[in-house]
Amino acid sequence: MTAAEKPSSRRAPAGAAVLQRDVTLAIQAAVFAELAEHGYGRMSIEAVARRAGVGKTAIYRRWNSKLQMVIDVVSTAAVKVMPVPDTGSLRGDIRELLDAGAQAMRHPLASQIVPDLLAEAARNPDIADTLEKALRETQQGVSAVMIGNAVERGELPADTDVELALDMVFGPLYWRVAVTRSPVSPDYLDRLAQGAAAALVGAHDPAA
């Protein structure tokens, strides 16, 4: 038998590895469904397990508590819907982020889950701290890339405040979608992107 004919000592991943990912996806879907239907306060590990068709041990292998499970699932979903923009301009990058953010917040599940989690956070400092840290870290990562690209292009100085940029971009959008529940048209997103880009440049322009 030649070297090419010898069986490899490294085997392909067994089917259990694929099944484990399927289980994780099923649990994630169940978490969103339970949050939307019952809210965080009335949601339970048992209910999530039943809906996902798994045992509670499958959940506890992944998360130590209901709070950790919810925060991780919501944060993972946020990462998936938030692109890392690189359109060639600060305004273009902001516009792409706004479009993704608007789509995510207008999703039926998000429109129910986000207000519920914020209400729970107002009553529970542990939830508030964990939620704020997880979501802000997720969004700050994307914002840092966007600002870094703008710095490299010479649109912004190197000391641009990433957290301030994040607030300036998403603050008005959240207010319009989640608080006033006003329509969000492409023209509105265009104008918001233009205004946010101008504000960021002006905030660091000594001549402004």
C-alpha positions in Angstrom: 0.0 0.0 0.0 1.4 3.4 -1.0 1.5 6.4 1.2 -1.4 7.9 -0.8 -3.4 4.7 -0.2 -2.9 4.5 3.5 -5.9 5.5 5.5 -5.5 8.8 7.3 -5.0 8.6 11.1 -7.3 11.7 11.3 -10.9 10.8 11.0 -13.6 13.1 9.8 -15.8 14.6 12.5 -18.5 12.2 13.7 -22.2 12.9 13.2 -22.5 13.9 16.8 -20.6 17.1 16.1 -23.2 18.1 13.5 -26.0 17.0 15.8 -24.6 19.2 18.5 -24.8 22.3 16.3 -28.4 21.3 15.3 -29.3 21.1 19.0 -27.8 24.5 19.6 -29.7 26.1 16.8 -32.9 24.4 18.0 -32.3 25.9 21.5 -31.6 29.3 20.1 -34.9 29.3 18.1 -36.8 28.1 21.2 -35.3 30.9 23.3 -36.6 33.5 20.8 -40.0 31.9 20.5 -40.4 31.7 24.3 -39.2 35.3 24.8 -41.7 36.5 22.2 -44.6 34.5 23.6 -44.1 34.7 27.4 -41.4 37.3 28.0 -38.2 36.9 30.0 -39.9 36.8 33.4 -42.2 33.9 32.7 -39.7 32.0 30.4 -38.1 28.9 31.9 -35.3 26.5 31.1 -37.9 23.7 31.1 -40.1 25.4 28.6 -37.2 26.2 26.3 -36.1 22.5 26.5 -39.6 21.3 25.6 -39.9 23.6 22.7 -36.5 22.7 21.4 -37.1 19.0 21.9 -34.1 18.5 24.1 -33.4 17.7 27.7 -32.4 20.4 30.2 -28.9 18.9 30.4 -28.4 20.0 26.8 -29.1 23.6 27.8 -26.9 23.5 31.0 -24.0 22.1 29.0 -24.0 25.4 27.1 -25.2 28.0 29.7 -25.2 28.1 33.5 -28.4 30.1 33.9 -31.4 31.5 32.1 -29.8 34.9 32.0 -26.6 33.7 30.4 -28.6 31.7 27.9 -30.8 34.7 26.9 -27.9 37.2 26.7 -25.7 34.8 24.7 -28.5 34.0 22.2 -29.5 37.6 21.8 -25.9 38.7 21.4 -25.2 36.0 18.8 -28.2 37.1 16.8 -27.0 40.7 17.0 -23.6 39.8 15.6 -25.2 38.0 12.7 -27.4 40.9 11.6 -24.8 43.6 12.1 -22.4 43.8 9.1 -18.9 45.0 9.2 -19.2 47.8 6.6 -16.5 48.8 4.2 -18.2 50.8 1.4 -15.3 53.3 1.0 -16.8 56.2 2.9 -17.9 57.0 6.4 -21.3 58.0 5.2 -21.7 54.8 3.2 -20.6 52.7 6.1 -23.1 54.4 8.5 -25.9 54.0 6.0 -25.2 50.3 5.7 -25.2 49.9 9.5 -28.4 51.9 9.8 -30.2 49.7 7.2 -29.1 46.5 9.0 -30.1 47.9 12.4 -33.5 49.1 11.1 -34.3 45.7 9.6 -33.3 43.9 12.8 -35.4 46.2 15.1 -38.4 46.0 12.8 -38.4 42.2 12.9 -41.5 41.0 14.8 -39.6 39.0 17.3 -37.1 41.8 18.0 -40.0 44.3 18.4 -41.3 42.2 21.2 -38.2 40.9 22.8 -36.1 44.1 23.1 -38.7 46.1 25.0 -39.3 43.1 27.3 -35.7 42.7 28.1 -35.3 46.4 28.7 -38.3 46.3 31.1 -36.7 43.4 32.9 -33.4 45.3 33.0 -35.1 48.2 34.7 -36.2 45.9 37.5 -33.1 43.8 37.8 -29.6 45.3 38.0 -27.9 42.0 37.1 -29.9 41.8 33.9 -29.2 45.4 33.2 -25.4 45.1 33.6 -25.2 41.8 31.7 -27.4 43.0 28.8 -25.7 46.4 28.5 -22.2 44.8 28.4 -23.1 42.1 25.9 -24.9 44.3 23.4 -22.6 47.2 23.7 -19.5 45.0 23.2 -21.1 43.5 20.1 -21.9 46.8 18.6 -18.7 48.5 19.7 -16.8 45.9 17.8 -18.5 46.8 14.6 -18.3 50.5 15.3 -14.5 50.2 16.0 -14.0 48.7 12.6 -16.1 51.4 10.9 -14.2 54.2 12.7 -10.8 52.5 12.1 -11.6 52.5 8.3 -12.6 56.1 8.4 -9.4 57.0 10.2 -7.3 55.2 7.6 -9.1 57.1 4.9 -8.4 60.4 6.6 -12.1 61.1 7.3 -11.7 61.1 11.1 -8.8 61.6 13.5 -7.2 58.6 15.3 -8.6 59.7 18.7 -12.3 59.5 17.5 -14.5 58.3 20.4 -15.9 54.9 19.3 -18.6 54.9 22.0 -19.8 58.3 21.0 -19.9 57.3 17.4 -22.0 54.3 18.3 -24.5 56.5 20.2 -24.7 59.1 17.5 -25.5 56.4 14.8 -27.9 54.1 16.6 -29.4 56.4 19.2 -31.8 58.3 16.8 -32.7 55.1 15.0 -33.6 53.3 18.2 -35.7 56.2 19.3 -37.6 56.3 16.0 -38.1 52.5 15.7 -38.5 51.3 19.3 -39.9 54.3 21.1 -42.0 56.4 18.7 -42.5 53.5 16.3 -42.4 55.9 13.4 -41.9 54.8 9.8 -38.3 54.3 8.6 -38.0 55.0 4.9 -34.8 54.8 2.8 -34.8 58.6 2.5 -34.9 58.9 6.3 -31.9 56.5 6.6 -30.1 58.5 3.9 -30.6 61.7 5.8 -29.7 60.1 9.1 -26.5 58.7 7.7 -25.6 62.1 6.3 -26.3 63.8 9.6 -24.4 61.3 11.7 -21.4 61.4 9.4 -21.4 65.2 9.5 -21.8 65.2 13.2 -18.9 62.8 13.7 -16.6 64.9 11.5 -17.7 68.1 13.1 -17.2 66.8 16.6 -13.5 66.4 15.8 -13.0 69.4 13.5 -11.2 72.3 15.3 -12.6 74.7 12.7 -16.2 73.6 13.3 
